């Protein structure tokens, strides 16, 4: 993986300073394999928590706890919307700790000790239905989202601080994305399979919550322990308030455009994920079909990741990202055809989405690493946690908004909620709405992400062009 294929190398210390990527006498040695693997293990948690709630939580509310679609959408969305506030606050706190000579690792440990039990409790709801069940899930999900932010924000920041070498950073991110693919495939296929394994849906979801909690704990504790010997040679400058953090984004148009693109793409993915279980149940006709459907969607992730990496090196990361967005749009639109043809068409379209999804997971992270380095070069300040806090806020908000949007589609088209002990026939309009919400709607949002990618290209190229013009004027001066 090459995180810096835009013009100009990322800023870093000079060749004779500690942490230099080059060969000076003070150059820091490459990261150890233990650190790379340890850091990558954290993606077992980020991939799992980013996938499982978006995949099955809305369905759990509407088809197991008999919560109406609108109330269920609010119960899923509002706790994650809280991340818009808490993620930047965690980023600022981690920045201050780091600037004062501390470490980000205590944040990793705090998240690791709190998120797994909270996640298990989400799916261990007492015998409630309707609004009471929604309130229970919303409160637990809010606490879980807070615990996740405590872990995720410092975790995403670490690569920019552990090394200034773009090649070494690429290796580090490679492990992260590799574990991410494993986590998404494992948790996304395993969680629905466990939840629907028996006739008692409530018991199945409780068991699933415990199993996924163990996976979360393994990844988070692995990252905390595996990075204990990681170098920490760069200190970030904390922004003291939310207003200052948003001001920093307004001053960096390339980051704002990139974050907007990432948010739109995450919204498309979140909407599709929310609909997959409904698509399996009401379009394909089998609730258990969600496992092979999701496997087709995520299975190609690890296999084709090297191909997207190679394409990015050959043609540029932005060009490869455009291809991935177009491919995702095509696959999402093709998914709609399964309602009128055969389930095999749905599986094939899901596989096409999976190929695109591999690029959509890899390439924005590459552009983010370059953008953070370019910001440090331009301003002379290390604000990695500030930007990544806002980045993760945008991502989690979009992934939460996806189920809310899908729930609104369900409500508008007349979807009928039910509990675990009854089956309700859905009106034709609701079945059509499920197909549209899972396919056509994500395709349209993905096209919007393409427009923001074009803006990022222009904004990221502007500083380099200005520098080139300044150098030419300097060379022409007598």
N, C-alpha and C positions, 0 to 999 in steps of 0.2 A: 504494500500500500504506500502511495506517495502523497502525503498530505499537503505538499506545496508545489503545485504545478502552475500557479499563477505567476505573473512576472515578478522577479525579484525573490531572493531568499528571505526567510523569516528572520526577524531581528534576533540577535543573541549576543552574548558576550564576545569580546575579541578573542583572538586565537590564544592569547597567553593568560586568559582569565579562567578561573574555575567554571566548569560547565560549558566550556567552549566545545562545539561539535567538531572542530577541526583538529589538527594534530599538534597544537602548541604544547609546551611542557605542562601547562595547567589543565589540559583537556580531561574531561571526566570520562572514565571508561563507560562502555555500553552497559545498558541495564542487564542484570542477570536474568537467566531463564526463570528462576523462581519468582522474581518480581513481575516479569511479564505474565506468567501463568496466574500468579496471585491476583494481579490487577484484573486480568481477563475474567476470573471467577466471579467478580462482582456483577458481570453481565448476566449470570444465571439468575440474579435477583431482579435486575432492571428489566431484562427481557420477560421474565415471568410476571412481574407485577404490571408491566405495561401491556401484557397480553390477556391474562386470565380475566380480570374484572371487565375489560372491554368486550370480551368474547361471551361471557355467560352471566354477568351480574344482572343485566336488564332482563334477560330471559328468566332468571331465578326469581326476580320480583314479580313478573307478569304471569308466569306459567306455573310457579310453585307456591308463591305467597299471595296470589290473587290481588296484586296491586294494579290499579289502572295505569295505562301507558303514560299519561301525563305526570302522575305522581311518581311513578317509577323512574321516568326520565329525570325529574328533579332530584330524586334521591341519589342518582348516579352522578349527575352533573354538579350539584352545589358543593359537595365535599371536595371535588377535584378543582373547582373554581377557586377554592381557598388557596390553592397552590400559587395563584398569581400574587398573593400577598406573602405567603410563608417562604416560597423558594428564594426570592430576593433577600429576605431577612436572614435566612440560613446562609446564603452566599456572603452577605456582609459580615455575619458573625464568624464564618470560616476565614474570611479575608483578614479580619482583625486578629484572630488567633494566630494566623500564619505571619502577619506583619510584626507581631510581637514576639516572634521566635518560636511559636508553638507549632503544633502539627494538626493536620486535618483528620488524622486517623481516629481520634476520639469520637468524631462525628460519625464515622463509619461504624464504630462499635455501638454507639447509642442507637443508631437505626437498626442494627442487626439484632439487638436485644428486645426491641419493641415491635417492629413490624410483623414478624412471623406469628406471635400469639394474637395480635389484633386481626390479622388476616383470617386466621382460623375461626375467630369469633364472628366474623361477618357472616359466615355460612353455617353458623350454629344458632340460628334464630330460634327463640322460644316459640311456642304454638300460637303465633299471631297471624292475622291476615290484614290485608288492606293497609290503611294509613299507619296503624301501629307497627306492622312489620316494616313498612318503609322508613319510619322514624328510627327504628332499631338499626337497620342496615345503614342509614345515612350517618348516624352518629359514629358507628364503628368504622365506616369507610373514611370519615373525616379524620379520625385519629390515626388510621392506617396511612392515609395520604400524608399527614404531617410527619410520621415516622419515616416514611419513604423519602420525603424531601431532605430530612436530616442526613440520610445516607447518600442520596443521589447527587445532590449539588456538589459536595466536596469530591465525590467520586469522579464526576465528569471533568472536574478542574485538574485533577492530578497529572494527566499527561503533559499539559503545558508547563508544569513545574518540575517534573522529574527529569526532563531532557529538553535541550534546545536543538538537538540534532534531528532534522526532518526525517532522515532514514530510520533512526532509532524510534522516533515517535510513531512512524508508520508501522514498525514491527509491534509496538505496544498496542496500537489501535487494532492491528490485525488480530491479536489474541482476543481483544475485547469483542470485536465483531464476530469472531468465530464462536466464542461462548454465547454470544447473543443469539446467533442462529440456532445453536443447540437448545438454548433455553426456550425460545419461541416455539420451536418444533415440539420439544418434549412437553412443555406445560400446556401448549395449545391443543395437542392431541390427547394428552393424558387426562387433563382436567375434565373435559366433557365425557370421556369414556368412563371415568370413575363415577361421575355424577349420575350417569344414566345406566350404571351397571345392573342395578336391581330394580325391583318394583317400588321400593320405598324411596321416593325422590329426595325427601328431606334427609334421610340417613345417608344417601349417596352424596349429597352436597356437603354434609358434615365431614364425611370421610375425605372427600376431595379437598376441603379446606385444610385439614391436618396435613395431608400429603404435600400440598403446595407450600404450606408453611415450612415444612422440613427443607424443601428445595430452596426457599428463600433464605433460610438460616444458613444453609451450606454455602451458598454463594456469597452472602454478606460477610460471614465470619471468615471465609476463605480470603476475601479481598482485604479485610482488616489485618489478618495475620500475614498474608503473603506480601504485603507492601511494607512490612516493618523495617526492612533494610533498604527501602527505596531512597535514592538521593532526593533532597529537597533544596535545590540551590537557588531557586527564584522565589522571591516573595511578592505577593500581590498587594496592591494598594486598595484599601477598602473604601467604598463609597458609603458615607455616613447615613444616608436616608434613601427611602424609595424614590423621592423626587430626584435626588442626585443620580441614582441608578438609571432612571428613565431619561434623564438629561444626557447621560453618557451614551445611551443608545441613539438619541436624536443627533448627537454629534458624530455618529459613525453610521453613515447611510448604507454602507455595504452590509454591515451586520443587520441593520433594520430590514433590508430587503431579503437577506438570507433567512433571518428568523421568520419573516412573513411567508416565504416559500415553504419553510419547514412546517410552519403552523398549518398552512393550507393542505400540504401533503398528509400531515398527521390527522387532520380532520377527515380527509378522504378515507384513510386507513381505519380510523376509529368508527366511522359510519358503516363501513363494510364489515368490520369485525362484529359490531353490534348486531348486524343482520344475519351473520352466517348461521347461527343456531336456528333462527326462525326460517331461514332459507332451506336448511336441511329438513326441518320438521314439516313445513307447510308447502314448499315447492317441490322438493325431492320426495317427500312423503315419509321420511324416517328420521326420528330425532337422533338416532345413532349415526346417521350419515355425516354429522358434523365432524367426526374424527377423520374419515378419509378425505372429506372436503378440505379440512384445514391442513391435513398432511400434504395434499396436492398444492395448496397455496404456499406453504412454508418449506416443504421438502427441498425445493431447488435452492434455498437460501445459501447454504454452505457450499453447495456444488458449483454454483455459478459466480460466487463472490470473486474468485480469482480472475474471471473473465471481465467483470466490470472494472476491476483494478487495472487490468491490462489495457482495456479500452481507455480508461482515464489517463494512463501514462502516454498512450499513443495519440489521443486526440484532445486531451484536456478534460479536467474534472467537470467543468460546466457543460461541455458538449455531451459527455456521458450521462450527466444528470438529466439533460433534456431527453435523451433517448429512453432513459428509465421511466420518466414521467409519461412519455407518449405510449410506451409499452403497457404501463399500468392502466392508462386510460382505455386502451384497446381491449385489454383483458377484462376490465370491469364492465365495459359495455357488452362484451360477448357473453358475460355471465347471465345477462337478461334472457338470452335465447334459450336457456335450459328450461324455462317455464313452458315453452312452446315446442320443444324438440325432445331431447332425451337427457337423462341425468349425466351421461358421459360428456355431453357438451359442457355442462357445468363444471365437471372435474377438469376438463381440458382448459377452460377459461381460467379456473382457479390456479392451474399450473403456470399459465402465462402471467397472471398477476404475481405469482411467487418469484418468477425470474426477475420481474421488474422490481419487486420488493427488496430483493437482495441489493440492487443498486441504490435504492432509496434509503436503505439503512447505512450503507458505506459512504456514499459520495458526499452527503451534507456534512458528515463529521469531518471529512477531509477539508472541505471548504471552511468549516468553522475553525479548524486548527490554523489554517492560513490566515483567516481574518483576525484571530486573536494575536497572532504574531505580528501582523501588519499594524494593528492598533498599538501594540507596544512600541514598534519602531517609530510610529508617527507621533505618539504622545509622550514617550519615555516613561510610561506608567504601566504597571502590571495589574490589569483589571480582569484577569481570567475568571475568577469566581463571580464577579459582578455580572459579566456577560453570560456565563453559563447558568447562573441562577435565573436570569430572565429567559434564557433559551429553554431551560427545562420547564419553567412556568408556562411558556407558550405551548410547548409540546403536550404537557399534561392537561392543560385547559382544552386544547384541540381534541385530544383523545377522549376527554370527558364529554365535550360538546357533541362528538359523534353519536354516542348512544342517546343523548338528549334529542338530537335532530331525528334519529331513527324512531325514537318513541313518539315524536310529534307526527311523523308519517303514519305510525300505527294508529294514533288517535284520530287523525283526519280521515283515514280510510275505514274506520269502524272496527278495529281489532278488539276481540273479546278476551278479557283476562280470565284466568281460572286458577284453582289450586291444584296441588299434586294429585288429588284423588278423582279428578273429573277431566273429561276431554270435551272441549267445546268446538263445534264446527264454526269455521271462520267464513264470513261473507267473501264473495269473489273479489270485491274491491280491496279487502284487507290483504288477500293473497297477492294481488297485483301490486299493492303498495309495498309489500315485503320484497318483491322482486325489484321494483324500482329503487327502493331505499338501499338495497344491497349492491346494486350494479350501476344504474344510470346516474344516480346522485353522486356517488364517489367519483365517477368518470368526469362529471362536470367540474367538481371541485379540483380534481387533478389538473384540468386544463387551466384553472386559475393559478395554480402553483407554477405553471410554465411561464405565465406572464411575469410573475415575481422573479423567476430565475433570470429573465431578460434584464430586469432592472438591476439585479445583483451583478450581472456581467458588466453593465455600464458603470456602476458605482465602484466596483473593485478595480476596474481598469483606470479610472480617473486619476488616482494618486500616482500611479506609475507613469501615465502620460504626462502629468504635470511635472514630475521629476525629470522626465526625458527632455521636456521643453526647457526647463531651467538649466539643465546641463548643456544643452545646445547653445543657449544664450550665453552661458558662461564661457563656452569654448570660442564663441565668436567675438567675445569682448577683447579689446586691444590689450 
